[in-house]
Amino acid sequence: MITEEILWRGYILPRQLNSNYGKYAILINALFHCVYHFVFGIKPLIIMFPMLILMPLVVSKTKNTWTSIIIHTLIGAPAQVMIILGVLGN
């Protein structure tokens, strides 16, 4: 989760914000990140999509990748434990 946030919010997002994407950089970041998570299937993507938009928005406003790392960990870690235990799944 930490390396994912560093890649998507710490490295890719600032470059998208400073490019020709302009005000669409957050949406483009979310869509590319959505493609990255496509291996999980369409149902998890539908559930994750609001967070995939919220995370780059939060990072762009706070100028701090730690906020997305903390949010991702607080939401993602329990979800992964539930998947491992068979509570969540296809």
C-alpha positions as CSV (number, residue, x, y, z in Angstrom):
1,M,0.0,0.0,0.0
2,I,2.8,2.4,0.8
3,T,4.7,1.8,-2.4
4,E,1.5,2.0,-4.4
5,E,0.7,5.4,-2.9
6,I,4.2,6.6,-3.4
7,L,4.0,5.6,-7.1
8,W,0.5,6.8,-7.9
9,R,0.2,9.9,-5.6
10,G,3.8,10.8,-4.9
11,Y,5.3,10.3,-8.4
12,I,2.7,10.1,-11.1
13,L,0.1,12.5,-9.8
14,P,2.4,15.5,-9.4
15,R,3.6,15.0,-13.0
16,Q,0.0,14.8,-14.2
17,L,-0.9,18.0,-12.3
18,N,2.0,19.8,-13.9
19,S,1.2,18.6,-17.4
20,N,-1.3,19.5,-20.0
21,Y,-4.0,17.5,-18.2
22,G,-4.8,20.5,-16.0
23,K,-8.0,20.1,-14.0
24,Y,-8.5,16.6,-15.4
25,A,-5.3,15.2,-13.9
26,I,-7.2,13.8,-10.8
27,L,-9.7,12.0,-13.0
28,I,-7.0,10.7,-15.3
29,N,-5.0,9.5,-12.3
30,A,-8.1,7.7,-11.0
31,L,-8.8,6.1,-14.3
32,F,-5.2,4.9,-14.8
33,H,-5.2,3.6,-11.2
34,C,-8.5,1.8,-12.0
35,V,-6.8,0.0,-14.9
36,Y,-4.0,-0.9,-12.6
37,H,-6.6,-2.6,-10.3
38,F,-8.5,-4.2,-13.1
39,V,-7.1,-7.6,-12.1
40,F,-9.5,-7.6,-9.1
41,G,-12.6,-7.6,-11.3
42,I,-15.3,-5.2,-12.1
43,K,-17.2,-5.4,-8.8
44,P,-14.3,-4.4,-6.6
45,L,-13.5,-1.6,-9.1
46,I,-17.0,-0.2,-8.7
47,I,-16.6,-0.2,-4.9
48,M,-13.1,1.3,-5.1
49,F,-13.8,4.0,-7.7
50,P,-14.9,6.7,-5.2
51,M,-11.7,6.2,-3.3
52,L,-9.7,6.2,-6.5
53,I,-11.0,9.7,-7.1
54,L,-10.9,10.9,-3.5
55,M,-7.2,9.9,-2.9
56,P,-5.6,12.1,-5.7
57,L,-8.0,14.9,-4.7
58,V,-6.9,14.7,-1.1
59,V,-3.2,14.6,-2.0
60,S,-3.5,17.5,-4.5
61,K,-5.2,19.6,-1.8
62,T,-2.9,18.7,1.1
63,K,0.3,18.3,-0.9
64,N,1.1,15.4,1.3
65,T,1.3,11.7,0.2
66,W,1.1,10.5,3.8
67,T,-2.6,11.3,3.9
68,S,-3.3,8.8,1.1
69,I,-0.9,6.3,2.6
70,I,-2.8,6.4,5.9
71,I,-6.3,6.3,4.3
72,H,-5.2,3.4,2.0
73,T,-3.9,1.5,4.9
74,L,-6.9,2.1,7.1
75,I,-9.3,0.9,4.4
76,G,-7.1,-1.6,2.5
77,A,-5.6,-3.6,5.3
78,P,-8.9,-4.7,6.9
79,A,-10.3,-5.5,3.4
80,Q,-7.3,-7.7,2.6
81,V,-7.7,-9.5,5.9
82,M,-11.4,-10.1,5.1
83,I,-10.4,-11.4,1.6
84,I,-7.9,-13.8,3.2
85,L,-10.5,-15.1,5.7
86,G,-13.0,-15.6,2.9
87,V,-15.4,-12.9,4.2
88,L,-15.1,-10.9,1.0
89,G,-14.6,-12.4,-2.4
90,N,-16.2,-13.2,-5.7
